Amino acid sequence: MLGAALFWMSLWILAVIGALNFYLPSLVIIALVLSLAWTSEIMRNVVNISVKQSCCFVLS
């Protein structure tokens, strides 16, 4: 999961750099920040559920 997060951050940084060339870069950057927040929450939830499932499996 860490590799996926690092890949997503690298891709996101390149997208922000490219967004600076648009006519309304602030709107594009706001959309990218929302996308980053959404994706990081999903990754965090996937890790949480995976750990909880593993603990339940081991403890049962």
Order of alpha helices (4+ residues) and beta strands (2+ residues): alpha-alpha
